[in-house]
């Protein structure tokens, strides 16, 4: 149900620009439904995922 | 002879880590493309050097364009892409949804080793309450974590 990709931002610059990636790590949930800047705990990650699902 | 990417020190460390923590077989599915040939060849070599360190790691090499049916099956849209999967005893590929897009150099190299070990353990390490919530998901979730090697 969950697909998680680690993407090398400089190699995939256009993709990174699509989501305005300016710092790393940056996590994009469901093509922009949610965005997390920086490294966060799994609790926060899950919370943001749930929020992104509820507000597509 | 081809120059090795991993030095003796690193090989020793990874071997030790694998011996201590590796559990079940891991299958690496690597998708290369003509347009990123050079970097893909480097990654292929790196992956071969890693698979040489454990009999429990296997690798399958694909071309994202020529074998687009397999790429589609694993939802791989760009190359280079690596699917870090498990391998059941009957040879079935166990896809846990873990993908590495681009070259796993710098810090990302340790993420690759971590991902391999995580998959070999067949355990995400998540708390029970997180597992309960994730089990209730009705739609697919796509996470893209952007990183840089340094």
Backbone of each chain as ProteinMPNN parsed JSONL, in Angstrom:
{"seq_chain_A": "XXXXXXXXXXXXXXXXXXXXXXXXXXXXXXXXXXXXXXXXXXXXXXXXXXXXXXXX", "coords_chain_A": {"N_chain_A": [[0.82, -1.215, 0.0], [2.038, 1.164, 0.578], [4.375, 3.041, -1.134], [7.671, 3.909, -1.007], [10.093, 6.147, -1.956], [13.494, 6.928, -2.243], [14.964, 9.675, -3.498], [17.504, 10.91, -5.546], [18.194, 14.138, -5.528], [19.728, 15.973, -7.105], [20.282, 14.576, -9.368], [17.797, 14.125, -10.358], [16.681, 16.639, -11.07], [14.611, 18.161, -12.285], [12.299, 16.928, -11.359], [12.632, 17.402, -8.655], [12.403, 20.157, -8.7], [9.789, 20.47, -9.405], [8.479, 20.077, -7.054], [9.417, 22.127, -5.61], [11.833, 21.687, -4.138], [14.075, 22.745, -1.836], [15.724, 22.271, 0.236], [17.263, 19.439, 1.825], [16.627, 16.489, 3.837], [13.594, 16.302, 1.918], [10.265, 15.41, 2.051], [7.778, 14.278, -0.085], [4.391, 13.761, -0.164], [2.075, 11.728, -1.767], [2.22, 13.015, -4.442], [2.355, 15.734, -3.757], [0.258, 16.268, -2.017], [0.923, 16.391, 0.578], [3.696, 17.791, 2.327], [6.857, 17.406, 3.786], [9.344, 19.041, 5.49], [12.746, 18.523, 6.112], [14.217, 16.053, 8.4], [12.074, 13.859, 10.072], [10.408, 12.264, 12.9], [9.033, 8.881, 12.908], [6.456, 9.0, 13.89], [5.56, 11.639, 13.361], [5.792, 11.625, 10.604], [3.871, 9.689, 9.899], [1.591, 10.963, 10.868], [1.486, 13.179, 9.145], [1.124, 11.866, 6.743], [-1.422, 10.756, 7.122], [-2.884, 13.091, 7.357], [-2.548, 14.155, 4.798], [-3.893, 12.278, 3.277], [-6.489, 12.599, 4.139], [-7.044, 15.135, 3.228], [-7.14, 15.485, 0.194]], "CA_chain_A": [[0.0, 0.0, 0.0], [2.918, 2.339, 0.633], [5.627, 2.983, -1.892], [8.561, 4.969, -0.526], [11.269, 6.289, -2.815], [14.539, 7.896, -1.919], [15.321, 10.22, -4.81], [18.681, 11.76, -5.57], [17.595, 15.378, -6.031], [20.493, 16.657, -8.153], [20.182, 13.753, -10.578], [16.429, 14.289, -10.854], [16.504, 18.046, -10.769], [13.292, 18.65, -12.72], [11.327, 16.37, -10.418], [12.826, 18.137, -7.4], [11.893, 21.519, -8.905], [8.331, 20.385, -9.459], [7.995, 20.175, -5.67], [10.163, 23.223, -4.975], [12.765, 21.179, -3.14], [15.182, 23.689, -1.653], [16.61, 21.659, 1.216], [17.049, 17.997, 1.946], [15.611, 15.757, 3.089], [12.216, 16.786, 1.808], [9.384, 14.293, 1.723], [6.552, 14.649, -0.779], [3.375, 12.719, 0.005], [1.063, 11.65, -2.833], [2.391, 14.036, -5.485], [2.196, 17.1, -3.271], [-0.85, 16.404, -1.058], [1.586, 16.746, 1.828], [5.145, 17.987, 2.184], [7.557, 17.49, 5.065], [10.705, 19.549, 5.352], [13.673, 18.006, 7.108], [14.029, 14.692, 8.886], [11.12, 13.818, 11.188], [10.2, 10.938, 13.488], [7.995, 8.123, 12.192], [5.147, 9.481, 14.366], [5.215, 12.849, 12.603], [5.621, 11.21, 9.212], [2.571, 9.024, 9.795], [0.592, 12.009, 11.084], [1.396, 13.969, 7.912], [0.551, 10.991, 5.71], [-2.86, 10.674, 7.394], [-3.446, 14.4, 7.039], [-2.542, 14.289, 3.339], [-4.936, 11.391, 2.747], [-7.788, 13.188, 4.47], [-7.251, 16.367, 2.452], [-6.467, 15.293, -1.076]], "C_chain_A": [[0.857, 1.27, 0.0], [4.138, 2.105, -0.242], [6.469, 4.176, -1.485], [9.827, 5.003, -1.358], [12.241, 7.281, -2.225], [15.07, 8.391, -3.263], [16.516, 11.149, -4.703], [18.284, 13.058, -6.288], [18.397, 16.038, -7.153], [20.441, 15.887, -9.466], [18.791, 13.9, -11.212], [15.955, 15.69, -10.507], [15.099, 18.553, -11.104], [12.19, 18.179, -11.774], [11.403, 17.119, -9.081], [12.242, 19.541, -7.515], [10.37, 21.551, -8.926], [7.732, 20.554, -8.051], [8.759, 21.235, -4.872], [11.107, 22.757, -3.873], [13.931, 22.163, -3.022], [16.161, 23.185, -0.609], [16.321, 20.183, 1.292], [17.263, 17.557, 3.395], [14.288, 16.507, 3.011], [11.354, 15.625, 1.35], [8.105, 14.81, 1.089], [5.58, 13.477, -0.673], [2.338, 12.835, -1.105], [1.1, 12.854, -3.781], [2.042, 15.435, -5.009], [1.041, 17.316, -2.305], [-0.311, 16.769, 0.325], [3.074, 16.9, 1.578], [5.768, 18.11, 3.566], [8.985, 17.966, 4.804], [11.564, 18.981, 6.472], [13.36, 16.584, 7.529], [13.084, 14.724, 10.078], [11.002, 12.386, 11.713], [9.116, 10.197, 12.717], [6.593, 8.534, 12.638], [4.671, 10.665, 13.533], [4.963, 12.487, 11.134], [4.234, 10.602, 9.005], [1.426, 10.034, 9.928], [0.375, 12.821, 9.804], [0.802, 13.148, 6.773], [-0.961, 10.94, 5.881], [-3.553, 11.985, 7.036], [-3.566, 14.575, 5.519], [-3.636, 13.439, 2.709], [-6.316, 11.999, 2.973], [-8.096, 14.431, 3.648], [-6.571, 16.276, 1.099], [-6.537, 16.533, -1.978]], "O_chain_A": [[0.446, 2.311, -0.513], [4.839, 1.102, -0.106], [6.034, 5.321, -1.604], [10.546, 4.009, -1.453], [11.849, 8.352, -1.761], [15.567, 7.603, -4.067], [16.539, 12.059, -3.875], [18.068, 13.068, -7.5], [17.804, 16.611, -8.068], [20.542, 16.473, -10.544], [18.633, 13.812, -12.429], [14.988, 15.895, -9.772], [14.48, 19.272, -10.32], [11.274, 18.93, -11.437], [10.383, 17.425, -8.464], [11.66, 20.06, -6.562], [9.747, 22.531, -8.517], [6.639, 21.095, -7.884], [8.751, 21.241, -3.641], [11.17, 23.362, -2.803], [14.674, 22.385, -3.978], [17.309, 23.628, -0.572], [15.258, 19.726, 0.872], [18.022, 18.205, 4.116], [13.918, 17.247, 3.922], [11.677, 14.942, 0.377], [7.428, 15.672, 1.649], [5.904, 12.349, -1.044], [1.793, 13.912, -1.35], [0.13, 13.603, -3.895], [1.496, 16.234, -5.769], [0.852, 18.43, -1.816], [-1.009, 17.38, 1.135], [3.644, 16.224, 0.721], [5.259, 18.838, 4.419], [9.725, 17.379, 4.014], [11.157, 18.961, 7.634], [12.38, 15.985, 7.086], [13.268, 15.526, 10.995], [11.432, 11.431, 11.067], [8.364, 10.808, 11.959], [5.643, 8.434, 11.862], [3.535, 10.694, 13.06], [4.029, 12.992, 10.512], [3.521, 10.951, 8.064], [0.433, 9.97, 9.204], [-0.759, 13.114, 9.425], [0.064, 13.674, 5.94], [-1.703, 11.064, 4.907], [-4.656, 11.993, 6.488], [-4.572, 15.085, 5.025], [-4.24, 13.841, 1.714], [-7.193, 11.922, 2.113], [-9.259, 14.748, 3.399], [-5.543, 16.915, 0.874], [-6.01, 16.518, -3.09]]}, "seq_chain_B": "XXXXXXXXXXXXXXXXXXXXXXXXXXXXXXXXXXXXXXXXXXXXXXXXXXXXXXXXXXXXXXXXXXXXXXXXXXXXXXXXXXXXXXXXXXXXXXXXXXXXXXXXXXXXXXXXXXXXXXXXXXXXXXXXXXXXXXXXXXXXXXXXXXXXXX", "coords_chain_B": {"N_chain_B": [[41.812, -5.893, -14.976], [38.836, -4.745, -13.482], [38.516, -1.719, -11.635], [37.798, -1.696, -8.211], [34.922, -0.376, -6.535], [34.236, -0.253, -3.836], [36.26, 0.065, -0.975], [38.692, -1.907, 0.919], [38.316, -1.522, 3.635], [35.669, -0.626, 3.906], [34.348, -2.803, 2.788], [34.95, -4.727, 4.707], [33.541, -3.677, 6.886], [30.861, -3.779, 5.966], [30.565, -6.494, 5.519], [30.787, -7.458, 8.103], [28.556, -6.276, 9.286], [26.508, -7.499, 7.826], [26.93, -10.175, 8.551], [26.274, -10.055, 11.243], [23.618, -9.132, 11.247], [22.045, -9.871, 9.039], [19.214, -11.579, 7.795], [16.84, -12.9, 6.225], [16.611, -13.851, 2.696], [17.397, -11.359, 0.202], [16.311, -9.52, -2.596], [17.568, -7.654, -5.195], [16.299, -5.454, -7.486], [17.288, -4.005, -10.281], [16.84, -1.211, -12.339], [17.914, -0.018, -15.316], [18.844, 2.468, -17.818], [19.368, 3.372, -21.266], [19.883, 6.063, -21.648], [20.993, 6.899, -19.303], [23.372, 5.562, -19.14], [26.174, 5.494, -18.229], [26.17, 6.149, -15.427], [24.476, 4.143, -14.597], [25.973, 1.841, -15.168], [27.989, 2.133, -13.274], [26.487, 1.917, -10.903], [25.498, -0.67, -11.175], [27.883, -2.114, -10.966], [28.591, -1.469, -8.338], [26.448, -2.643, -6.96], [26.899, -5.302, -7.563], [29.28, -5.701, -6.216], [28.352, -5.486, -3.619], [26.502, -7.6, -3.49], [28.253, -9.686, -3.652], [29.094, -9.956, -1.088], [27.354, -11.353, 0.465], [25.651, -14.434, 0.462], [23.024, -14.366, 0.489], [21.973, -12.304, -0.927], [20.566, -11.369, -3.967], [20.648, -10.319, -7.404], [18.763, -8.708, -9.947], [18.913, -7.551, -13.172], [17.486, -5.039, -15.165], [16.248, -3.397, -18.14], [14.778, -0.347, -18.308], [13.297, 0.59, -20.474], [13.306, -1.419, -22.462], [12.3, -3.513, -21.036], [9.728, -2.791, -20.174], [7.364, -3.817, -19.208], [8.011, -5.163, -16.87], [9.057, -3.069, -15.405], [6.766, -1.547, -15.127], [5.226, -3.253, -13.599], [6.504, -3.07, -11.168], [6.072, -0.477, -10.654], [7.952, 1.402, -11.525], [9.185, 4.311, -12.801], [11.299, 5.889, -13.608], [14.825, 5.818, -14.414], [18.219, 5.671, -13.207], [16.833, 3.119, -11.136], [16.278, 1.381, -8.123], [14.859, -1.443, -6.744], [14.425, -2.562, -3.579], [13.879, -5.568, -2.485], [12.337, -8.449, -0.9], [13.056, -11.984, -0.911], [11.214, -14.817, -1.167], [11.217, -18.26, 0.033], [10.367, -19.881, -2.035], [11.141, -18.438, -4.162], [9.578, -16.299, -4.852], [9.127, -12.797, -5.328], [9.152, -10.412, -2.821], [7.653, -7.523, -2.478], [8.235, -4.661, -0.76], [7.791, -2.071, -1.198], [9.975, -0.398, -1.288], [12.157, 1.889, -2.728], [15.047, 3.089, -4.446], [16.034, 5.895, -6.041], [18.172, 6.996, -8.488], [21.771, 7.499, -8.109], [23.235, 5.626, -5.48], [25.191, 7.142, -3.708], [27.62, 8.567, -1.413], [26.052, 9.618, 1.583], [23.799, 8.263, 0.916], [24.597, 5.772, 0.288], [24.905, 4.406, 2.694], [22.248, 4.393, 3.398], [21.29, 2.625, 1.543], [22.521, 0.207, 2.323], [21.353, -0.01, 4.855], [18.671, -0.281, 4.077], [18.747, -2.746, 2.797], [19.381, -4.446, 4.935], [17.186, -3.989, 6.607], [15.083, -5.0, 5.01], [15.915, -7.637, 4.892], [15.414, -8.418, 7.441], [12.721, -8.406, 7.508], [11.156, -6.642, 8.888], [9.784, -3.622, 9.711], [10.289, -2.096, 11.896], [8.542, -0.337, 12.94], [6.277, 1.152, 15.338], [3.603, -0.536, 17.124], [1.142, 0.887, 17.081], [1.441, 2.496, 14.857], [1.566, 0.579, 12.893], [-1.034, -0.438, 13.009], [-2.529, 1.743, 12.103], [-1.476, 1.998, 9.501], [-2.257, -0.4, 8.404], [-4.89, 0.066, 8.008], [-5.109, 1.616, 5.807], [-6.686, 2.591, 2.82], [-6.211, 3.507, 0.339], [-3.496, 3.832, -2.005], [-0.322, 5.002, -0.894], [2.101, 7.319, -1.747], [5.346, 8.011, -1.209], [7.886, 10.353, -1.584], [11.108, 10.859, -1.001], [13.31, 13.355, -1.079], [16.771, 13.611, -1.495], [20.275, 14.475, -1.115], [23.622, 13.53, -2.022], [25.605, 14.549, -0.272]], "CA_chain_B": [[40.754, -6.049, -13.983], [38.07, -3.547, -13.174], [38.806, -1.15, -10.321], [36.672, -1.851, -7.305], [34.374, 0.865, -5.995], [34.32, -0.333, -2.377], [37.598, -0.269, -0.498], [38.757, -3.054, 1.836], [37.786, -1.108, 4.925], [34.208, -0.605, 3.777], [33.925, -4.188, 2.567], [35.031, -5.366, 6.021], [32.424, -3.169, 7.71], [29.576, -4.287, 5.46], [30.549, -7.937, 5.758], [30.547, -7.631, 9.535], [27.163, -5.887, 9.496], [25.688, -8.561, 7.242], [27.066, -11.383, 9.371], [25.595, -9.85, 12.517], [22.202, -8.755, 11.185], [21.314, -10.354, 7.874], [18.376, -12.738, 8.11], [16.221, -13.597, 5.098], [17.129, -13.433, 1.389], [17.029, -10.059, -0.36], [16.429, -9.456, -4.049], [17.703, -6.278, -5.693], [15.868, -5.328, -8.879], [17.844, -2.742, -10.76], [16.348, -0.764, -13.64], [18.845, 0.902, -15.957], [18.372, 2.988, -19.101], [20.434, 3.762, -22.201], [20.187, 7.486, -21.514], [21.829, 7.121, -18.114], [24.235, 4.383, -19.218], [27.402, 5.541, -17.414], [25.861, 6.052, -13.996], [23.874, 2.822, -14.383], [27.051, 0.85, -15.119], [28.634, 2.289, -11.963], [25.598, 1.377, -9.866], [25.505, -2.127, -11.377], [29.121, -2.649, -10.387], [28.478, -1.312, -6.884], [25.507, -3.648, -6.463], [27.569, -6.607, -7.66], [30.247, -5.783, -5.113], [27.592, -5.719, -2.383], [25.932, -8.953, -3.508], [29.367, -10.614, -3.419], [29.39, -10.032, 0.343], [26.417, -12.251, 1.136], [24.997, -15.38, -0.453], [21.582, -14.169, 0.606], [21.518, -11.191, -1.771], [20.586, -11.643, -5.402], [20.335, -9.122, -8.183], [18.172, -8.864, -11.273], [19.115, -6.324, -13.938], [16.506, -4.8, -16.21], [16.289, -2.134, -18.879], [13.456, 0.238, -18.05], [12.561, 0.765, -21.731], [13.129, -2.696, -23.162], [11.491, -4.407, -20.201], [8.804, -1.863, -19.516], [6.314, -4.563, -18.506], [8.503, -5.432, -15.509], [9.137, -1.748, -14.758], [5.394, -1.178, -14.794], [4.797, -4.149, -12.517], [7.071, -2.561, -9.918], [5.777, 0.944, -10.593], [9.203, 2.142, -11.701], [8.993, 5.197, -13.955], [12.549, 6.51, -14.025], [16.048, 5.052, -14.182], [18.365, 4.407, -12.493], [15.981, 2.854, -9.976], [16.551, 0.109, -7.471], [13.821, -1.951, -5.846], [15.015, -3.435, -2.562], [12.777, -6.475, -2.167], [12.694, -9.7, -0.256], [12.852, -13.155, -1.762], [10.679, -15.935, -0.377], [11.931, -19.517, -0.216], [9.988, -20.419, -3.351], [11.648, -17.54, -5.197], [8.669, -15.164, -5.042], [9.644, -11.494, -4.921], [8.312, -9.748, -1.825], [7.854, -6.088, -2.663], [7.846, -3.88, 0.42], [7.591, -0.69, -1.623], [11.183, 0.418, -1.077], [12.832, 2.233, -3.988], [16.106, 4.094, -4.425], [16.081, 6.471, -7.378], [19.441, 7.708, -8.646], [22.958, 6.789, -7.628], [23.359, 5.581, -4.019], [26.553, 7.503, -3.291], [27.677, 9.367, -0.189], [25.187, 9.154, 2.673], [22.778, 7.357, 0.398], [25.132, 4.418, 0.276], [24.543, 3.754, 3.959], [20.802, 4.152, 3.346], [21.109, 1.403, 0.761], [22.89, -0.925, 3.186], [20.299, -0.075, 5.873], [17.459, -0.798, 3.44], [18.967, -4.18, 2.559], [19.295, -5.136, 6.224], [15.789, -3.859, 7.033], [14.293, -5.952, 4.225], [16.316, -8.997, 5.279], [14.781, -8.709, 8.73], [11.269, -8.44, 7.271], [10.568, -5.894, 9.996], [9.953, -2.19, 9.482], [10.702, -1.452, 13.136], [7.527, 0.637, 13.353], [5.514, 0.838, 16.553], [2.336, -1.234, 16.88], [0.058, 1.811, 16.733], [1.676, 2.926, 13.477], [1.198, -0.562, 12.044], [-2.5, -0.514, 12.985], [-3.0, 2.816, 11.213], [-1.074, 1.695, 8.127], [-3.062, -1.534, 7.938], [-6.234, 0.549, 7.677], [-5.056, 2.423, 4.578], [-7.512, 2.058, 1.746], [-5.619, 3.937, -0.928], [-2.038, 3.781, -2.055], [0.413, 6.184, -0.458], [3.366, 7.439, -2.466], [6.272, 8.911, -0.521], [9.117, 10.642, -2.325], [12.037, 11.546, -0.118], [14.399, 13.929, -1.864], [18.017, 13.678, -0.75], [21.487, 14.691, -1.912], [24.649, 12.638, -1.485], [26.494, 15.099, 0.746]], "C_chain_B": [[40.128, -4.694, -13.671], [38.452, -3.024, -11.777], [37.581, -1.29, -9.433], [36.2, -0.492, -6.794], [34.542, 0.878, -4.472], [35.751, -0.67, -1.953], [37.535, -1.364, 0.571], [38.105, -2.753, 3.181], [36.261, -1.198, 4.938], [33.661, -2.024, 3.602], [33.912, -4.946, 3.892], [33.856, -4.971, 6.899], [31.086, -3.757, 7.282], [29.463, -5.785, 5.737], [30.191, -8.238, 7.223], [29.072, -7.367, 9.879], [26.217, -6.985, 8.993], [25.735, -9.814, 8.109], [26.27, -11.26, 10.66], [24.08, -9.721, 12.364], [21.388, -9.36, 10.051], [20.478, -11.576, 8.223], [17.858, -13.462, 6.861], [16.733, -13.05, 3.76], [16.549, -12.116, 0.87], [17.252, -10.105, -1.868], [16.514, -7.99, -4.473], [17.289, -6.268, -7.157], [16.32, -3.964, -9.367], [17.359, -2.436, -12.177], [17.284, 0.303, -14.199], [18.198, 1.464, -17.221], [19.563, 3.369, -19.951], [20.872, 5.198, -21.938], [21.006, 7.798, -20.263], [22.848, 5.981, -17.985], [25.406, 4.399, -18.23], [27.12, 5.363, -15.928], [25.259, 4.681, -13.676], [24.935, 1.724, -14.308], [27.777, 0.91, -13.775], [27.794, 1.655, -10.862], [25.568, -0.148, -9.948], [26.729, -2.754, -10.724], [29.071, -2.595, -8.863], [27.577, -2.405, -6.293], [26.111, -5.044, -6.515], [28.569, -6.786, -6.529], [29.544, -6.048, -3.78], [27.054, -7.151, -2.351], [27.014, -10.014, -3.3], [29.614, -10.846, -1.924], [28.409, -10.915, 1.114], [25.773, -13.171, 0.111], [23.499, -15.185, -0.445], [21.076, -12.967, -0.19], [21.64, -11.585, -3.236], [20.213, -10.378, -6.148], [19.74, -9.494, -9.534], [18.336, -7.524, -11.99], [18.1, -6.212, -15.066], [16.798, -3.487, -16.928], [14.877, -1.558, -18.822], [12.626, 0.385, -19.333], [12.281, -0.563, -22.419], [12.279, -3.674, -22.354], [10.471, -3.592, -19.41], [7.649, -2.563, -18.807], [6.731, -4.831, -17.057], [8.607, -4.126, -14.725], [7.751, -1.32, -14.284], [4.889, -1.986, -13.602], [5.297, -3.632, -11.163], [6.899, -1.045, -9.779], [7.048, 1.803, -10.647], [9.083, 2.979, -12.969], [10.268, 5.855, -14.459], [13.72, 5.588, -13.728], [17.202, 6.033, -13.957], [17.44, 4.297, -11.279], [16.288, 1.472, -9.426], [15.395, -0.248, -6.55], [14.52, -2.887, -4.864], [13.887, -4.316, -2.034], [13.285, -7.69, -1.406], [12.49, -10.836, -1.238], [12.405, -14.315, -0.877], [11.413, -17.216, -0.747], [11.601, -20.109, -1.572], [10.397, -19.487, -4.495], [10.75, -16.341, -5.467], [9.307, -13.871, -4.549], [8.648, -10.838, -3.962], [8.591, -8.254, -1.882], [7.336, -5.323, -1.448], [7.692, -2.392, 0.085], [8.807, 0.209, -1.485], [11.93, 0.614, -2.396], [13.937, 3.242, -3.733], [16.259, 4.603, -5.851], [17.337, 7.328, -7.495], [20.58, 6.928, -8.027], [23.051, 6.804, -6.11], [24.789, 5.872, -3.571], [26.493, 8.346, -2.019], [26.827, 8.759, 0.914], [24.176, 8.126, 2.192], [23.28, 5.931, 0.308], [24.779, 3.699, 1.578], [23.041, 3.515, 4.045], [20.505, 2.864, 2.576], [21.407, 0.17, 1.616], [21.829, -1.131, 4.273], [19.029, -0.703, 5.308], [17.575, -2.306, 3.219], [18.793, -4.962, 3.864], [17.852, -5.136, 6.746], [14.919, -4.902, 6.324], [14.644, -7.388, 4.626], [15.673, -9.404, 6.6], [13.265, -8.844, 8.609], [10.526, -7.687, 8.376], [10.859, -4.415, 9.808], [10.465, -1.472, 10.718], [9.696, -0.426, 13.628], [6.797, 0.175, 14.616], [4.176, 0.195, 16.182], [1.238, -0.278, 16.43], [0.206, 2.332, 15.302], [1.259, 1.816, 12.516], [-0.317, -0.667, 11.895], [-3.044, 0.518, 11.995], [-2.689, 2.484, 9.748], [-1.888, 0.544, 7.541], [-4.457, -1.104, 7.515], [-6.257, 1.383, 6.399], [-5.875, 1.774, 3.481], [-6.945, 2.43, 0.373], [-4.105, 3.894, -0.842], [-1.439, 5.099, -1.572], [1.764, 6.174, -1.164], [4.241, 8.463, -1.745], [7.509, 9.098, -1.381], [10.024, 11.46, -1.405], [13.224, 12.036, -0.947], [15.643, 14.082, -0.993], [19.147, 14.096, -1.695], [22.61, 13.918, -1.248], [25.512, 13.238, -0.365], [25.733, 15.87, 1.82]], "O_chain_B": [[40.798, -3.663, -13.61], [38.681, -3.808, -10.856], [36.458, -1.029, -9.865], [37.0, 0.432, -6.642], [34.938, 1.889, -3.891], [36.374, -1.578, -2.504], [36.458, -1.702, 1.063], [37.442, -3.599, 3.78], [35.656, -1.763, 5.849], [32.645, -2.39, 4.192], [32.988, -5.71, 4.171], [33.251, -5.809, 7.569], [30.282, -4.178, 8.113], [28.408, -6.279, 6.135], [29.409, -9.141, 7.523], [28.439, -8.105, 10.635], [25.249, -7.342, 9.664], [24.706, -10.438, 8.37], [25.665, -12.228, 11.121], [23.332, -10.147, 13.244], [20.159, -9.358, 10.106], [20.966, -12.502, 8.87], [18.379, -14.513, 6.489], [17.229, -11.926, 3.694], [15.375, -11.808, 1.073], [18.243, -10.653, -2.35], [15.639, -7.187, -4.147], [17.861, -6.989, -7.975], [15.819, -2.924, -8.94], [17.448, -3.266, -13.082], [17.426, 1.385, -13.628], [17.14, 0.999, -17.646], [20.642, 3.656, -19.431], [22.059, 5.52, -21.994], [21.64, 8.85, -20.181], [23.143, 5.504, -16.889], [25.608, 3.44, -17.485], [27.743, 4.54, -15.257], [25.508, 4.126, -12.606], [24.828, 0.799, -13.503], [28.135, -0.121, -13.206], [28.313, 0.949, -9.997], [25.606, -0.834, -8.927], [26.64, -3.769, -10.033], [29.456, -3.546, -8.184], [27.898, -3.009, -5.27], [25.872, -5.868, -5.632], [28.695, -7.869, -5.957], [30.077, -6.748, -2.919], [27.135, -7.832, -1.329], [26.726, -11.113, -2.826], [30.266, -11.818, -1.542], [28.621, -11.19, 2.295], [25.394, -12.735, -0.976], [22.784, -15.761, -1.265], [19.89, -12.643, -0.139], [22.679, -12.07, -3.682], [19.555, -9.487, -5.61], [20.156, -10.459, -10.174], [17.938, -6.484, -11.466], [17.882, -7.158, -15.823], [17.484, -2.604, -16.414], [13.911, -2.2, -19.235], [11.398, 0.314, -19.289], [11.173, -0.809, -22.896], [11.622, -4.55, -22.915], [10.363, -3.683, -18.187], [7.023, -1.989, -17.915], [5.917, -4.741, -16.137], [8.29, -4.076, -13.536], [7.591, -0.797, -13.181], [4.214, -1.461, -12.716], [4.608, -3.743, -10.149], [7.496, -0.415, -8.906], [7.191, 2.785, -9.918], [8.905, 2.448, -14.065], [10.323, 6.325, -15.595], [13.619, 4.689, -12.894], [17.154, 7.144, -14.485], [17.285, 5.242, -10.506], [16.526, 0.523, -10.173], [15.002, 0.539, -5.689], [15.13, -3.879, -5.263], [13.053, -3.875, -1.243], [14.488, -7.923, -1.288], [11.834, -10.675, -2.267], [13.118, -14.736, 0.034], [12.149, -17.25, -1.733], [12.441, -20.759, -2.194], [10.042, -19.718, -5.65], [11.123, -15.454, -6.235], [9.945, -13.842, -3.497], [7.459, -10.727, -4.26], [9.621, -7.779, -1.403], [6.141, -5.342, -1.152], [7.489, -1.563, 0.972], [8.692, 1.433, -1.555], [12.284, -0.344, -3.083], [13.787, 4.143, -2.908], [16.575, 3.836, -6.761], [17.546, 8.257, -6.715], [20.387, 5.837, -7.491], [22.958, 7.869, -5.5], [25.507, 4.981, -3.118], [25.418, 8.783, -1.61], [26.868, 7.553, 1.157], [23.751, 7.244, 2.938], [22.49, 4.988, 0.258], [24.401, 2.528, 1.565], [22.598, 2.559, 4.68], [19.589, 2.116, 2.918], [20.635, -0.789, 1.626], [21.449, -2.261, 4.579], [18.392, -1.537, 5.951], [16.616, -3.048, 3.429], [18.141, -6.006, 3.891], [17.363, -6.144, 7.257], [14.123, -5.595, 6.957], [13.767, -8.25, 4.689], [15.421, -10.584, 6.845], [12.609, -9.345, 9.523], [9.411, -8.052, 8.749], [12.016, -3.997, 9.751], [11.011, -0.373, 10.621], [9.947, 0.277, 14.607], [6.714, -1.017, 14.914], [3.682, 0.362, 15.067], [0.486, -0.586, 15.505], [-0.789, 2.578, 14.619], [0.676, 2.075, 11.463], [-0.828, -0.945, 10.81], [-3.899, 0.213, 11.164], [-3.531, 2.668, 8.869], [-2.172, 0.514, 6.344], [-5.132, -1.807, 6.763], [-7.325, 1.81, 5.96], [-5.778, 0.571, 3.24], [-7.182, 1.741, -0.619], [-3.519, 3.916, 0.24], [-1.989, 6.172, -1.818], [2.472, 5.167, -1.18], [3.903, 9.645, -1.686], [8.106, 8.129, -1.85], [9.727, 12.61, -1.081], [14.028, 11.248, -1.444], [15.573, 14.619, 0.112], [18.992, 14.073, -2.916], [22.564, 13.672, -0.043], [26.095, 12.487, 0.418], [26.342, 16.396, 2.751]]}, "name": "protein", "num_of_chains": 2, "seq": "XXXXXXXXXXXXXXXXXXXXXXXXXXXXXXXXXXXXXXXXXXXXXXXXXXXXXXXXXXXXXXXXXXXXXXXXXXXXXXXXXXXXXXXXXXXXXXXXXXXXXXXXXXXXXXXXXXXXXXXXXXXXXXXXXXXXXXXXXXXXXXXXXXXXXXXXXXXXXXXXXXXXXXXXXXXXXXXXXXXXXXXXXXXXXXXXXXXXXXXXXXXXXX"}
